[in-house]
Each structure stands twice: as structure tokens, then as C-alpha cells.
């Protein structure tokens, strides 16, 4: 049955991610491309596929519905109809594949294509074959285990020695990993592993606002002890050697690996102003500093870096005069104004990476000592890809359709498209990209499809993220863009702006929020609003609302608290209202340690502003949110009540940090619309609805 409304379509398609090919792996000879994809745009059961580059033919290697047809549900309790292969690993040649399904390891030979379930200790997570294809490592019950590829000899190579200890888990590697956080890495010969041991004993429980107190957490709150991470060299022969470095000065393990030149680790100081790339002696675990980066604010972590090329050259980045450069042995190889985003692959001495000249676009580039610097993509889009064995998988996400398109290019061959089954949205965009004011703020303005210029004033809904790490204004058509258009259809002009601190405009722009997360962000939203109204007189600045979630949830609440002269109503979801009640690694990057900079935390504390509320405010939070503790919203609501400030509170039992796409989507969005329409004077009977 075809969807009829965008909220219903967001649920069916899991925010337009179903049916989109993803997680590409190219075989060593470049002849086969592996990827995950559902069979339709609303199919939750992602299958593992193989595309033959020569013929362009696709075939299913592993179908979870068929594999589990006569078995139990997976470890998350999902039936075979909804179970999915969410990740997989391969050996060096990409001929052997291992994946987790229904709590077990499944392995298959790509040339034969018949998956086999292995008998191992479950439940299983993060299975990965060794480069030679002889063994498969995996994590289970806090231990790191290895089984032979034929299914025999399952055994532990590192077992937890305390209740809160886990091997194979390193919680802070997300920023440098190209896909999932990594906690262990195989040696090239498949005989040893570099493994993280993470001790969560000193991590304090997160407050919940409930009488029973805090619950378990794997992340430290601001100013509290972090998980204690050590690294070990674990041999299949039973040997175990600890890696040594100054763990007091560098308590964060933010990356690791094992290349042809040996094992390595990237470590970071608690204040995040220093990052070291350390080579590890595989015999005794001693480390040598290969590179050190320092910054007065924080050293930015770039996905895929630092690393070494096939010849041993050091690949890193440097921020120089407003540009983030890719460097080779300390020398920039990218020009001024081209902002490095990520390093995607290193094939010998050839490097595949992404970079931006305009923040709304990201292009695919390559660099090699012989080939030099080359751009591999063209046209508007957020371009990415994978390259190996002379074959390039190029992914382009642009305004054409959600999920974008992927194509395979081989030497001397025609481009072969990888089919996408993503659904077409049920509504069309009526939006324009803007560059606003002296700061040249990138923005997008949506109008209702039925509105004509000069036909009457429209209330404005600011729908921005506005914070560090995330852009909302790009050329990509994603679910957030579509949702902004849906809100426009309810009677608003919807304005989205990327202000200071957002990625893509260089290190100086990012660091303008250091010490003050909200001041510059809010100022830029106000500036963009006034500039947009100057260009479009139909925008009614006497009726302005702000809606947001997560960082922008806090920003929306702050907007009506501190700028009631500009913003007349706000919808605030899952916001961090007390900056001490959030992840230490993330929040201390911008505000420092609260013991050293208490004034910064007070300046960003929404609870202290609670008595100032004079505008309508709707607060929302999922009670199963494991990213932003719900106690942020509960305590803020309590502070508002204590100050006698009326507001509305909507708590969502069983809902996590991202409710859009869940069963509550339609009701949640309609509640926001009714609130905003009522307080901004929007007619509920609108043309075209």
C-alpha cells in the first residue's frame, strides 16, 4: 500500500534509508562489489548482495528472512521478517564474509554464496575475519573470541576479569572510524590482534530523575571519570602483552589499527588539545610518537586519520590559515580553501578522500605521488566512495532522491549503476538556497506549495540544528529537508540556517563556538531570520517560532528564554539543558572541564534562565533516550514550575533519542503543528491541505 502522508512514509521507510545500497566493500581484484540493501523501499530486512563488475549483474548472498525462516528471532527480539544484516566483515581478498544474525556468526564464501551458521558462544557482535581468511574474531559477553573459519576451535583470546570490563570495545573511536566504532584490529598475518580492554567500573550512573536513581551507562558525564581503556597484543598462541603509553596524560583512545608497518594507536588528552599517533612495538608493547598535533582550542579528529601509506609515509591533517589540509609527511598536498572532510581509503600510496570548496557540497578526490591531486566527482552533491583494485564505487547524494545514487566505475569500463529501491517522497520541495548577511550564512527557505509571493504574510518557523558537527544546509535531499517542507505545508515559511560551529567552512569557523556553544549559534539564527525577511517581505517577523531536537532542542528553548523579542513560541525536544548532564568527550571539547571553566557551564545553563520564560514552550523527551539523559528535560520542567512559568511537557515512554521513524511519528509531529499553529496564529484550514 502506497504511503499518503510524509509522516507515514517516514515510518515505513525508516526515514528513507530502506532500499538504499550501503556499506560497500570492493574485492582485492576489483571484480566484485559487496553491499547491503533491502529488496524494496520499505523492506526492513537488509540483505547482503554482490555485484559482478564485469557483467553488472547483482545477486543476493545472504537473505535474513530465508536464513531465519525456521529459526528463532534475532538477539533484539525481531522476527525473521524484520531482522537485518546491519554490518559485516571480510578477509583481505573479500572472498570470505562474516556477519552477525540472530545472535550467531554466519559465514559465506562469496564465490559459492551459501551462508553457514557457526556454532559459537553468543550473542555475537562485531565479527571480523582475519586478513588471511583462516579465523573469525568476535565479541561476546565482554570477551574477545576467535573461531576457525570452518567453525571449529571456538575459544577466548581475552576474557573480562571483572563485571564491568569488556574486551574488543573502545567507545571513543567513533570520530576516526569510517563506519562503526572499533575495539580490536587483526595483524596482517592473522596471528595476533590489537585489542582494547575497557573498564567501566568508575563510570558513574546517569541520573534519570526517577526515585530509583541512576541507571547503567557506558559514557562518562562531563567532569566525571572516563572508562579506563588499555590496549593489549593478543596472540592466537595465548600470549598477552600490554601496550604502554602515558595513560594519565592521554586517557582517550580515539583510533587504532595494524598495517604493514605494525600496530598503532591514536590517543588524546582529556582537554583534547593534544593528539598523538603512536607506533607500537609488536614484541614488547612499547610505543613511539610518530606524530603530535596541538591546538589552543581542540584538535579536530578526522575520519580515517592519522594513517600510513603503503610506503610508510605519514598521512595526517593540519589546520593552516583557515584551511584544513591533507598532509603527507607533514607537507600539505591540498590547496588553500579546499576543506578536508575525511580519508576514505588508502590503496598502496594512493589516497581517496572527501573535501569541500563550498560547504553545501562535498566532492570525491584522490592523491598519489605519481598521479597528483585529482577530483573524481562533478556536479552538486555530497559525494563519497570506496576504491580498490582499480574499481571505484562512487556515491552521490543530491537533490534527485533520498539516499542518492551509487555507480561502479572500473578501468576502461562503463559506469554500472547500483540499484536503489528508496521510495520517492509524497511531497515536492518548494525551497531555495540562500547566502545571508555579512557572515554569508548558508540557509534554505521553504514556502508552502500553495503560497504565492505577495499573497499574504506567513509566520516563520526556524528549523535549524545550528550546532557543531552537523550541517542541515546542503544539496542533499534527506528526510529532514522533507520534514521542513511538510511543516511549511502546515502554514509556515520554514528557515534552516547553518551558523558558526557547523562543519564545512574550515577550522576557524568551527572554533568560533569554543567556550560558548549557544551565544554565536543563537546570534546567527537571529541574523539569518532578519536577512531572509529583508529578501522576502512575506515573512512575518511578528510571528516566529523555533523547533529543534537534541542540540537545537536546547537552542530552541534558549531562543524564547533570551530573545523573546524575536521568537514567540518554541518546540524543544531532547535538549541538553544542563551541560554537565552530557557526554564528557563531546561537551568538554567545547567548554573545557567544569572545574577549570565553571563560568562557561553557567552561561549555557538553561535552568538558570527558567524564571525568564515569557513565551509558549513545548518540551518533549523520549524516556528511553540513551544519548541525552531525559533528566535534562525533567529538571528544566521542574525549574520552570518552581518559577511559576507555564509550559507544556510531553514525555515519550520507550522512545529513544530519535523518535522520527518510530510508531509515534505522526502523533508527535501533529502535536507540534497544533502547538505552533495555535500560538503563531495560523489558520488550521489551509489551501491544498
Secondary structure, DSSP 8 states (H G I E B T S, - for coil): ----SHHHHHHHTTTTTTT--EEEEE-TTSSEEEEEE-SSTT--S-EEEEEETTT--EEEEE-HHHHTTTS---TT---TTT-----EEE-TTS-EEEEEETTEEEEEETTT---EE---SSS-EEEEE-TTSSEEEEEETTEEEEEETTS---EEEE--SSTTEEES--TT-TTT-SSS---EEE-TTSSEEEEEEEE-TT---B--SSTT--B--SS-BTTS---EEEEEEEETTS-EEE----TTT--EEEEEEEETTEEEEEEE-TTSSEEEEEEE-TTT--EEEEEEEE-SS-----TT-SEE-TT--EEEEEEETTEEEEEETTEE-S-TT-EEEEEEEEETTEEEEEEESSTT-BEEEEEETTTEEEE---SSSEEEEEEETTEEEEEEE-SSSTT-EEEEEETTS--EEE-------SS---EEEEEETTTTEEEEEE--TT--TTS--EEEEE----STT----SS---HHHHHHHHHHHTTEEEEEEE-TT-TTS-HHHHGGGTT-TTHHHHHHHHHHHHHHHHH-TTEEEEEEEEEEETHHHHHHHHHHHH-TTT--EEEEES--SSTTSSBHHHHHHHH--TTT-HHHHHHT-HHHHGGG--SEEEEEEETT-SSS-THHHHHHHHHHHHTT---EEEEETT--S--TTSTTHHHHHHHHHHHHHHHHT--SS-TT-
